Amino acid sequence: MKKLLVTFSLVALMVLSDVVKAADIVFIDVQTIVNNSKAGKDAQRLLEEAGKKAQEEVEAKQKTLKQDQKSQEEFQAFAIQKQQEVLKRRDELLSQFMNMVQQSLEKFAKEKNYSLIIDKQAVLYGKPELDKTQEFLTYFDSQYEKGPKIK
């Protein structure tokens, strides 16, 4: 009976170790995706354009500014409004981008049969072969070329 229990335990342990091996866990450097993907570069370009446009509007308004207190206050309110518009645009672009990343990550994980994908920033140690950043970057760029663009 004891021998049977030991054998059963060994078989269960082997099955369990196979299950753990099958649960593929990988990591991706999301910051690299933000900086190097086509979608990330488009979002950065659009944000820079929005910032430049706002700056030009503020500078144009400043040139027409009178030197009285009321004009100064109006100008400050205008500058703050433009800054808020740029921040809102940044939030919109970031939201669009992160939604695209999330959708692509889900498809990528299903296609590669990964059980868990972790951001590299949360990994204290991981074998280099578990870093799928470049593979995902290529995949994400190909999905971006086929689908909706950052706007």
GROMACS elastic network, one bead per residue, 0.5 to 0.9 nm:
[ bonds ]
;  ai    aj funct       b0    kb
    1     4     6  0.50826   500
    1     5     6  0.62827   500
    1     6     6  0.87218   500
    2     5     6  0.50836   500
    2     6     6  0.62456   500
    2     7     6  0.86269   500
    3     6     6  0.51421   500
    3     7     6  0.61593   500
    3     8     6  0.85584   500
    4     7     6  0.50673   500
    4     8     6  0.60450   500
    4     9     6  0.85186   500
    5     8     6  0.50530   500
    5     9     6  0.60821   500
    5    10     6  0.86106   500
    6     9     6  0.50445   500
    6    10     6  0.61921   500
    6    11     6  0.86561   500
    7    10     6  0.51329   500
    7    11     6  0.62139   500
    7    12     6  0.85678   500
    8    11     6  0.51386   500
    8    12     6  0.60825   500
    8    13     6  0.85323   500
    9    12     6  0.50453   500
    9    13     6  0.60514   500
    9    14     6  0.86074   500
   10    13     6  0.50347   500
   10    14     6  0.62036   500
   10    15     6  0.86613   500
   11    14     6  0.51204   500
   11    15     6  0.62269   500
   11    16     6  0.85581   500
   12    15     6  0.51324   500
   12    16     6  0.60606   500
   12    17     6  0.85836   500
   13    16     6  0.50337   500
   13    17     6  0.61146   500
   13    18     6  0.86352   500
   14    17     6  0.51402   500
   14    18     6  0.63050   500
   14    19     6  0.87362   500
   15    18     6  0.51416   500
   15    19     6  0.63291   500
   15    20     6  0.87846   500
   16    19     6  0.50198   500
   16    20     6  0.62654   500
   16    21     6  0.86637   500
   17    20     6  0.50603   500
   17    21     6  0.61956   500
   17    22     6  0.85922   500
   18    21     6  0.50584   500
   18    22     6  0.61199   500
   18    23     6  0.87243   500
   19    22     6  0.50413   500
   19    23     6  0.63797   500
   20    23     6  0.52533   500
   20    24     6  0.80080   500
   21    24     6  0.66529   500
   22   113     6  0.89443   500
   22   114     6  0.87371   500
   22   115     6  0.85250   500
   23   113     6  0.84487   500
   23   114     6  0.68643   500
   23   115     6  0.54413   500
   23   116     6  0.77868   500
   24   113     6  0.72664   500
   24   115     6  0.53481   500
   24   116     6  0.66648   500
   24   117     6  0.86175   500
   24   130     6  0.89461   500
   25   114     6  0.61173   500
   25   115     6  0.59104   500
   25   117     6  0.59017   500
   25   118     6  0.76655   500
   25   130     6  0.73874   500
   26   114     6  0.72790   500
   26   115     6  0.84275   500
   26   116     6  0.64695   500
   26   117     6  0.50453   500
   26   118     6  0.63677   500
   26   119     6  0.88360   500
   26   126     6  0.84026   500
   26   129     6  0.85373   500
   26   131     6  0.60845   500
   26   132     6  0.65878   500
   27   116     6  0.81955   500
   27   117     6  0.51816   500
   27   119     6  0.55405   500
   27   120     6  0.54149   500
   27   122     6  0.89097   500
   27   123     6  0.76782   500
   27   126     6  0.80471   500
   27   130     6  0.61716   500
   27   131     6  0.50910   500
   27   132     6  0.60655   500
   27   133     6  0.72243   500
   28    31     6  0.88116   500
   28    32     6  0.84444   500
   28    33     6  0.84027   500
   28   117     6  0.69773   500
   28   118     6  0.63139   500
   28   119     6  0.51848   500
   28   120     6  0.52853   500
   28   121     6  0.86620   500
   28   130     6  0.85568   500
   28   131     6  0.58062   500
   28   132     6  0.54580   500
   28   134     6  0.82854   500
   28   136     6  0.75606   500
   29    32     6  0.54354   500
   29    33     6  0.66936   500
   29    34     6  0.89861   500
   29   118     6  0.85450   500
   29   119     6  0.56713   500
   29   121     6  0.69521   500
   29   131     6  0.78927   500
   29   132     6  0.82031   500
   29   133     6  0.56198   500
   29   134     6  0.89004   500
   30    34     6  0.62311   500
   30    35     6  0.86777   500
   30   101     6  0.88784   500
   30   119     6  0.60833   500
   30   120     6  0.71582   500
   30   121     6  0.81955   500
   30   133     6  0.77519   500
   31    35     6  0.61633   500
   31    36     6  0.84443   500
   31   119     6  0.88775   500
   31   120     6  0.88185   500
   31   121     6  0.87395   500
   32    35     6  0.51153   500
   32    36     6  0.57221   500
   32    37     6  0.77228   500
   32   133     6  0.75311   500
   32   134     6  0.87871   500
   32   137     6  0.82939   500
   33    36     6  0.53602   500
   33    37     6  0.52176   500
   33    38     6  0.88245   500
   33    39     6  0.87852   500
   33    40     6  0.69651   500
   33   101     6  0.85582   500
   33   133     6  0.75059   500
   33   134     6  0.86205   500
   33   136     6  0.82891   500
   33   137     6  0.60596   500
   33   140     6  0.84730   500
   34    37     6  0.60869   500
   34    38     6  0.87737   500
   34    39     6  0.78161   500
   34    41     6  0.74501   500
   34    43     6  0.88972   500
   34    44     6  0.88378   500
   34    97     6  0.83567   500
   35    38     6  0.87087   500
   35    40     6  0.58353   500
   35    41     6  0.64887   500
   35    44     6  0.84015   500
   36    39     6  0.84570   500
   36    40     6  0.65189   500
   36    41     6  0.65874   500
   36   137     6  0.78540   500
   37    40     6  0.50280   500
   37    41     6  0.61234   500
   37    42     6  0.85109   500
   37   137     6  0.62923   500
   37   138     6  0.82381   500
   37   140     6  0.74025   500
   37   141     6  0.60997   500
   38    41     6  0.51367   500
   38    42     6  0.61093   500
   38    43     6  0.86081   500
   38   140     6  0.85077   500
   38   141     6  0.59010   500
   38   144     6  0.73927   500
   38   145     6  0.83707   500
   39    42     6  0.50296   500
   39    43     6  0.61467   500
   39    44     6  0.85861   500
   39    97     6  0.68851   500
   39   100     6  0.85764   500
   39   140     6  0.85327   500
   39   141     6  0.72677   500
   39   144     6  0.66473   500
   39   145     6  0.88969   500
   39   149     6  0.71466   500
   39   150     6  0.63283   500
   40    43     6  0.50862   500
   40    44     6  0.61392   500
   40    45     6  0.85535   500
   40    94     6  0.89433   500
   40    97     6  0.69470   500
   40   150     6  0.85180   500
   41    44     6  0.50291   500
   41    45     6  0.60562   500
   41    46     6  0.85701   500
   42    45     6  0.50715   500
   42    46     6  0.61469   500
   42    47     6  0.85700   500
   42   149     6  0.84131   500
   42   150     6  0.65281   500
   42   151     6  0.82338   500
   43    46     6  0.51447   500
   43    47     6  0.61345   500
   43    48     6  0.85820   500
   43    90     6  0.84655   500
   43    93     6  0.59665   500
   43    94     6  0.75660   500
   43    96     6  0.88511   500
   43    97     6  0.73504   500
   43   150     6  0.62360   500
   43   151     6  0.76668   500
   44    47     6  0.51120   500
   44    48     6  0.61374   500
   44    49     6  0.85909   500
   44    90     6  0.88398   500
   44    93     6  0.84954   500
   45    48     6  0.50963   500
   45    49     6  0.61633   500
   45    50     6  0.86702   500
   46    49     6  0.50166   500
   46    50     6  0.61961   500
   46    51     6  0.85994   500
   46    89     6  0.88941   500
   46    90     6  0.88618   500
   46    93     6  0.82110   500
   46   150     6  0.85937   500
   46   151     6  0.76252   500
   47    50     6  0.50623   500
   47    51     6  0.61368   500
   47    52     6  0.85270   500
   47    86     6  0.74846   500
   47    89     6  0.70224   500
   47    90     6  0.61304   500
   47    93     6  0.76520   500
   48    51     6  0.50357   500
   48    52     6  0.60210   500
   48    53     6  0.85021   500
   49    52     6  0.50622   500
   49    53     6  0.60482   500
   49    54     6  0.85275   500
   50    53     6  0.51470   500
   50    54     6  0.61412   500
   50    55     6  0.85438   500
   50    85     6  0.85826   500
   50    86     6  0.61924   500
   50    89     6  0.75530   500
   50    90     6  0.88135   500
   51    54     6  0.51501   500
   51    55     6  0.60748   500
   51    56     6  0.85979   500
   51    82     6  0.86846   500
   51    83     6  0.81349   500
   51    85     6  0.89978   500
   51    86     6  0.59503   500
   52    55     6  0.50208   500
   52    56     6  0.61369   500
   52    57     6  0.86313   500
   53    56     6  0.51256   500
   53    57     6  0.62602   500
   53    58     6  0.86913   500
   54    57     6  0.50873   500
   54    58     6  0.62029   500
   54    59     6  0.86105   500
   54    79     6  0.84610   500
   54    82     6  0.57088   500
   54    83     6  0.73854   500
   54    85     6  0.82042   500
   54    86     6  0.72943   500
   55    58     6  0.50895   500
   55    59     6  0.61079   500
   55    60     6  0.85337   500
   55    79     6  0.85891   500
   55    82     6  0.79868   500
   55    83     6  0.87202   500
   56    59     6  0.50713   500
   56    60     6  0.60378   500
   56    61     6  0.85204   500
   57    60     6  0.50870   500
   57    61     6  0.61234   500
   57    62     6  0.85235   500
   57    79     6  0.87791   500
   57    82     6  0.82532   500
   58    61     6  0.51062   500
   58    62     6  0.60771   500
   58    63     6  0.87550   500
   58    75     6  0.80988   500
   58    78     6  0.74204   500
   58    79     6  0.59640   500
   58    82     6  0.75606   500
   59    63     6  0.63487   500
   59    64     6  0.89907   500
   60    63     6  0.52966   500
   60    64     6  0.68429   500
   60    65     6  0.89598   500
   61    64     6  0.54119   500
   61    65     6  0.63640   500
   61    75     6  0.72733   500
   61    78     6  0.85108   500
   62    65     6  0.50059   500
   62    66     6  0.86094   500
   62    75     6  0.70591   500
   63    66     6  0.86079   500
   65    68     6  0.85668   500
   65    71     6  0.63764   500
   65    72     6  0.74530   500
   65    75     6  0.75115   500
   66    69     6  0.86506   500
   66    70     6  0.87718   500
   66    71     6  0.58925   500
   66    72     6  0.76446   500
   67    70     6  0.85729   500
   67    71     6  0.67365   500
   67    72     6  0.70104   500
   68    71     6  0.55094   500
   68    72     6  0.64156   500
   68    73     6  0.89203   500
   69    72     6  0.51317   500
   69    73     6  0.62994   500
   69    74     6  0.87002   500
   70    73     6  0.51768   500
   70    74     6  0.62113   500
   70    75     6  0.85720   500
   71    74     6  0.50537   500
   71    75     6  0.60334   500
   71    76     6  0.85740   500
   72    75     6  0.50753   500
   72    76     6  0.61933   500
   72    77     6  0.86602   500
   73    76     6  0.51253   500
   73    77     6  0.62305   500
   73    78     6  0.85817   500
   74    77     6  0.51074   500
   74    78     6  0.61166   500
   74    79     6  0.86210   500
   75    79     6  0.61006   500
   75    80     6  0.85635   500
   76    79     6  0.50602   500
   76    80     6  0.61520   500
   76    81     6  0.85319   500
   77    80     6  0.51328   500
   77    81     6  0.61220   500
   77    82     6  0.86989   500
   78    81     6  0.50366   500
   78    82     6  0.62707   500
   78    83     6  0.86559   500
   79    82     6  0.51598   500
   79    83     6  0.62256   500
   79    84     6  0.86585   500
   80    83     6  0.50209   500
   80    84     6  0.61606   500
   80    85     6  0.86098   500
   81    84     6  0.50741   500
   81    85     6  0.62151   500
   81    86     6  0.87670   500
   82    86     6  0.63348   500
   82    87     6  0.86983   500
   83    86     6  0.51790   500
   83    87     6  0.62916   500
   83    88     6  0.86484   500
   84    87     6  0.50093   500
   84    88     6  0.60657   500
   84    89     6  0.85155   500
   85    88     6  0.50606   500
   85    89     6  0.61473   500
   85    90     6  0.85915   500
   86    89     6  0.50090   500
   86    90     6  0.61395   500
   86    91     6  0.86689   500
   87    91     6  0.62563   500
   87    92     6  0.86747   500
   88    91     6  0.50946   500
   88    92     6  0.62537   500
   88    93     6  0.86820   500
   89    92     6  0.50303   500
   89    93     6  0.61487   500
   89    94     6  0.84917   500
   90    93     6  0.51727   500
   90    94     6  0.60256   500
   90    95     6  0.84812   500
   91    94     6  0.50849   500
   91    95     6  0.60318   500
   91    96     6  0.85997   500
   92    95     6  0.51386   500
   92    96     6  0.62174   500
   92    97     6  0.85650   500
   93    96     6  0.51297   500
   93    97     6  0.60339   500
   93    98     6  0.85191   500
   93   150     6  0.71504   500
   93   151     6  0.75703   500
   94    97     6  0.50489   500
   94    98     6  0.59788   500
   94    99     6  0.84416   500
   95    98     6  0.52377   500
   95    99     6  0.60899   500
   95   100     6  0.85980   500
   96    99     6  0.52435   500
   96   100     6  0.63078   500
   96   101     6  0.87444   500
   96   150     6  0.67407   500
   96   151     6  0.84820   500
   97   100     6  0.51410   500
   97   101     6  0.62303   500
   97   102     6  0.86500   500
   97   150     6  0.69631   500
   98   102     6  0.60134   500
   98   103     6  0.85378   500
   99   102     6  0.50978   500
   99   103     6  0.61753   500
   99   104     6  0.85495   500
  100   103     6  0.52350   500
  100   104     6  0.61270   500
  100   105     6  0.84704   500
  100   140     6  0.85974   500
  100   144     6  0.81641   500
  100   148     6  0.89735   500
  100   150     6  0.89776   500
  101   104     6  0.51357   500
  101   105     6  0.59254   500
  101   106     6  0.85894   500
  101   140     6  0.73266   500
  102   105     6  0.50289   500
  102   106     6  0.62390   500
  102   107     6  0.87506   500
  103   106     6  0.52648   500
  103   107     6  0.64386   500
  103   108     6  0.86027   500
  104   107     6  0.51289   500
  104   108     6  0.58993   500
  104   109     6  0.84229   500
  104   136     6  0.86176   500
  104   139     6  0.79941   500
  104   140     6  0.61864   500
  104   143     6  0.72607   500
  104   144     6  0.89409   500
  105   109     6  0.59255   500
  105   110     6  0.84933   500
  105   117     6  0.80767   500
  105   136     6  0.78278   500
  105   140     6  0.80918   500
  106   109     6  0.51834   500
  106   110     6  0.62353   500
  106   111     6  0.86329   500
  107   110     6  0.51856   500
  107   111     6  0.60996   500
  107   112     6  0.85317   500
  108   111     6  0.51736   500
  108   112     6  0.60489   500
  108   113     6  0.82081   500
  108   114     6  0.81839   500
  108   136     6  0.73215   500
  108   139     6  0.75020   500
  108   140     6  0.85045   500
  109   112     6  0.51920   500
  109   113     6  0.55800   500
  109   115     6  0.70230   500
  109   116     6  0.76278   500
  109   117     6  0.74611   500
  110   114     6  0.64199   500
  110   115     6  0.82082   500
  111   114     6  0.79386   500
  114   117     6  0.70614   500
  118   121     6  0.83183   500
  118   122     6  0.69619   500
  118   123     6  0.74409   500
  119   122     6  0.56690   500
  119   123     6  0.70938   500
  120   123     6  0.51366   500
  120   124     6  0.83022   500
  120   126     6  0.87268   500
  120   131     6  0.79003   500
  120   133     6  0.88420   500
  121   124     6  0.79141   500
  123   126     6  0.66026   500
  126   129     6  0.81628   500
  126   130     6  0.64722   500
  126   131     6  0.75240   500
  127   130     6  0.54938   500
  127   131     6  0.73211   500
  128   131     6  0.54233   500
  128   132     6  0.87151   500
  129   132     6  0.74308   500
  131   134     6  0.80484   500
  131   135     6  0.87316   500
  132   135     6  0.52639   500
  132   136     6  0.59966   500
  132   137     6  0.84677   500
  133   136     6  0.51993   500
  133   137     6  0.59855   500
  133   138     6  0.86906   500
  134   138     6  0.62632   500
  134   139     6  0.85651   500
  135   138     6  0.53743   500
  135   139     6  0.63130   500
  135   140     6  0.86537   500
  136   140     6  0.58198   500
  136   141     6  0.83983   500
  137   140     6  0.50640   500
  137   141     6  0.60661   500
  137   142     6  0.85471   500
  138   141     6  0.52804   500
  138   142     6  0.62716   500
  138   143     6  0.87376   500
  139   142     6  0.52030   500
  139   143     6  0.62722   500
  139   144     6  0.86631   500
  140   143     6  0.50738   500
  140   144     6  0.60933   500
  140   145     6  0.86680   500
  141   145     6  0.62235   500
  141   146     6  0.88032   500
  142   145     6  0.52343   500
  142   146     6  0.65873   500
  142   147     6  0.88343   500
  143   146     6  0.52745   500
  143   147     6  0.60910   500
  144   147     6  0.51684   500
  144   148     6  0.67278   500
  144   149     6  0.66270   500
  144   150     6  0.89297   500
  145   148     6  0.78867   500
  145   149     6  0.77810   500
  146   149     6  0.88258   500
  148   151     6  0.87860   500
